[in-house]
Amino acid sequence: MPTTLSLRQVQTISVDVRLPSLRILNDRSSYFLSAACPGMNTLANHGYIPRNGIASFEEIVTGAMEAFNVQSGLMEFITAANMMMRGNPFVNKVSIGGSSPLVPPLPGNIGSPHPGGIALHGGFEGDASMTRADAFIGDNRDFQDILYDLDLLQLGKFGDNGPNGNNTVFNVATMIGIKQHNLAMDQAANPQFAVPPRRLSAMFTEASFVLNVFANGTTKQATLPIVGSFFRNQTFPQNWFRAATPVSGSESAGQISAGVPGIVPGRNNEQGVYVADPPPPAPFNASMGCATYWDLLGTMPAGLANTTGLFKQNVDFLVNILFQSVATSPCNQTMLFPFGPNVN
């Protein structure tokens, strides 16, 4: 049975994900801080995490496991990274949206005066989103109909046939088309366009999430009405079931990434030409996973590496989760601690 540990007080939380497919009841209510992630917003709308959008590490991990039957590993990694980049690991709170007085500044003048929340541009949230504008261009937090309509053009070209008609089921080819269009359109329109390793890894995982987590557990299909409910309404679709067995959420990320050849971590230069970023130092240049690990720790305030007491216990706990993500990678002998700028 999958388990996860807790911040502040190390204990075991057991979540039984061996149950048959769970039918989700629609009980949406409004929440206070919206995220750039439709999955997070769905969890808040249905009460799997606090509806005001302010959640602890445990609430996000267990909420996602219960609602989506996602394996604990991916959610622990995502939440640990977000907690240290955009939250407050001392009080174990992070906003899924923007800054909130319910997430106080870190002690010791570490980090920004007001933790920005997961939706703040520059963490996992970044350019070339499927349904949000680049921060330089417009609204990077709320659903954009026009961007989703452009996604649906790719569905019309590459989607599988399904119960709702021809070309109405999202598949790998559809997600490849969507990501190719997102990247090309935003690179041309955004002079500050940037795709560091953490964002490059996140965008392909997000695309995989649509196929592997949002899909109806009974049919294993991510149909137009299902994806529309998650993206546009940010609620569980009618007659939707979670996967019967745990999913990682990243099952299709490699296929989607392989279908978008030539994209490497980089950014636009002053002439608007996309140029590759310098590689990280060895051994973190050995794989994209290692580069992402280096990049993430370099985005977190360096002061987090110099804490004491309970604060240090929580930081060490989160750092260890991130290190586990490279356990089978060439950089698995070198644990990193946060070394980024203080204002993040």
N, C-alpha and C positions, 0 to 999 in steps of 0.2 A: 504494500500500500504506500503510495507516495506520501512523503512528509516534507515539511518545511520548518526551518527554525525561525525564531523571532528576534527582532531587535529588542534592546533594553533588557529583556529577561529571556535567556535562552531556554526555550521549552519546545516541545514537539506539538505540532498541530497536524492532526490526521484528517485527511479528506478522502472519503471513499469515492473513488471514481470508477469502481467496478460495477456500479449500478447499471441497469438497462438504460437506454436512451431516455433522457429527461425532457419532457415537454415543458416549455417555458410559457408561463402565463403572462399576458401583456398587462402590466400594472404601472404604466409609465407615469411619472410625475416630474415636474420641472426640477432642475438642479441649478445650483448657483454659478459654478464655474465650468464652462464647457471646455473640452479638450479638442486638440486637432485630430485626435484619433477616434473614429466612430465606435471602435470596440470599447474604449474607456467610457465614452458617453453612454453607450448602451448599458454597461455595468452600473453606472450611476443612475440612469433613468429607471432601472428596475430594482434598485436597492441592493445590488450585490456588493457595492462599495457605497460609502455615505453619499447621499444625494446632493450634498453641497459641493462635492468634488474634492474634498480634503480627506485624504486617506493615509493609512499607515502602510508600511511594507507588507504586513501580514494580510491586511484587508484587500489589497490589490491582488496579491498572489492567490489567496484562497478564493476570492471572488471570481477571478478568471478561471480557476480550476473547476469551481462548482458550476459556473454558468456555461463555459465553453468546453469543459473537459480537456483543457490544455495541460500538457505535462508541466510539472513544477519548474523544471530547469530553465526553460526559456523565460517564463514570467519572473523567476527570481533574478535572472540576469538583467532583464529590462528594468525591473523595479529597482534593483540595487544601483544600477547606473543612473537612473533618473533621480533617485533619492540623493545621491551625492552631487550630481550636476545641478539639480534644480530644486531640491527640497532641503529639509533640515533633519539629518540623521540623529541629532542629539535628542530631539523631541519625537522623532519617528513620524514625521508628517510631510506630505508633499501634495501640492495642488496639481490636479490633472489639467487645469487650465492655466490661468495667469497668476500673478502675485496676489496673495491674500493675507490679511492680518492674522488669520488663523495659523499661518506658517511663519513663525517669528524668525528674525535674523539669527544666524549661527553665533554662538558665544565667541569671544575673543576677536571680534572683527574679521572673522573668516568669511570669505565669499562676499556676495553682493549685499547691500543693506536690506534688500527685500528679495528673498528667494523668488526667482521668476516663474516657477511652475513648469510642468512638462511641456506646455504649449509655447514657451518662450523659444524664439528662433535660435538655432545654433547648437542644440543638443542632438537628440535623435530627430526632432522636428527640423525640417530643412527644405531646401529647394526641390523642385520637380515632384511635387505631391500629385496624387491622382485627383484629389477633390478640393485642395486648398491652394490659394495663391502663394507665390513666393512672398516672403515678408517685405522685400523691397518694392514689390509690385502692388500689393494690396493686402487683403484679409487672409492671414495665414492660419487662422483658428477655426473659422466657420465654413460650413459646406458651401461650395460654389456650384450653382446649377450648370453654368456654362462649361465648367471643366468636366463635370460628370457627363454632360451631353457629348463632349468630345471623346470621352472614354467609351461611350456607347457606340460611337462610330466604329471603333475597333471591334467591339462585340459584334456588330453587324457584319464585319468582314470575316472574322475568325471564329466566332462563337459556335459551339455545338448546338445541335437541335435538341429540343426538350419539350416538356409538357406545355410550355407557353408559346411554342412555335419555333420556327427555324431561327438559328443564330441567337438563342436566348440563354445559353448556358456558358458562363465564363470558364475558360480553360487556359492552359499555359500559353498558347499562341495569342490569345486575347491579351493576357497580361504583358507579354513581350511587346505587342503593338502599342499598348497603353504607355508602357515605360519608355519606349523609343520616342513616342510623341511628346510625353512630358519633358524628357530631357532636351529634345531638339527645340521645342517651343520656348521653354524657359531660358535655355542658354542664349537664344537669340534675343529675348526680350529683357533680360535682367543683367545689367552691367556688373552687378555684384554676385552673379551666379557662382555658387560654390558647392562642391560635393566632396567633402572630406571622407575618410574611410568610414567613420561612424554613420554618416548619412547614406553612403553607398550601400553598406550592409543593411541598414534599416529599410531602405526603399524596396529592396528585393524581398526582404522578410515580410514587409507590409503586403506586397503583392501576393506572396504565397499564403498569407493569412486569409485573404479573400477566398482562395480556392480550398484551403484545408480546414479552416476554422468556421468560416461563415457558411460553408456548405451545409445543407440539411443532412443530419446524421443518418436518416433513413434512406436517402437516395444518393448521398455523396455528391450532390450537384449544387453549385452556386448559381442559382437561376437569377434572371433579371428581377423578379419581384423580391427575392431574398436579399440580393445585394442592394437593391433600391431601398429596402426597409432599413438595413444597417447604415447605409451611407446617407440617405436623405432624411429619414425619420429618426435614426439612431435608436431603434427599438428592435426587439426580437420579432421576426416575421410571424404571421399567423401560421399555425401548424408546423412550426419549426422545432426540430429536435437537435440537441447537441450530439456530437459523435459518441457512439456506443463505447469506443475504446479511446484512451488518451491519445491526443495528437500533439506533435511538437509545434505545429504552426509554420515551420520553415521547410516542410517536406519538398516544396516545389521551388524554393529560392534558387537553388543551383541551376535548375533548368531555365528559369526566367533570366537569370544573370547571363548564362551562356548564350541566350538568344539576343542579347544586347552587346555585341562584340565591340571592343575598342574603348569602352568606357572605363576609365581609371580615376582614382581620386585626383581632383584638381579644381580649378577655378578659372574664371575669365580674367584675362589681363586687361590692361588699360585700353587696348585696341579691340576688346570684345572677343578675343580669341581664347578658346578653352585650352589651358596648358596644364600638364600634369604637375601635381605636388611633388616636392622632393620626397624620396622614400624615407621611412623611419630608419633609425640605426639598427644594425644587426643585434639580436636575432629577430627583431620585430618586422623586418622586411621580407621574412620567409614565406608569409602567406597573408591573405586578406584578413583572416581571423586574428593573426598576430598584429597586423597593422591597425585593425579596429580596436584591439585591446590597448595598444600604445596611445592611439588617438583619444580614446575615452578618458584614460587616466590623465592625459595632458589637457583635458578640458575641465577637470575638477580642481577646485582651489587647493593649492599646495599646502595651505594651513591645515587641511584635514589630516595630513600625515604627522602632525605634531600636536595631537590632542592627548588628553589624559583621562583616567577614570572611566566612567560609563560612556562618555563620548568616544573615547578610544576603542572601547569594546565594540561599540556599534560600527565604527568605521572599519575596524579589523574584520568584523563579520561580513560587511558588504564587500570589502576588498577581496576577501577570500572567495566569495561567490563569483566575482569577475574573473579571478585567476582560474577558477575551475573551467571557464569557457575555453581556455587554451590548454587544457590538460593533455590533449593528444596532439598538440601542435609543436612545431620546432622551437617555439619560445617558452616551452613549459617548465624551464628551469629558472626563470627569472621573474619573480613576483614584483609588480610595480605598486607604488603608492601614489596618491594624487600629486601631480607636479605642475598643474596648470596655473593660469593667472588668478589673482585673488578675486577680481571682479569678473564674474562669469555670467 
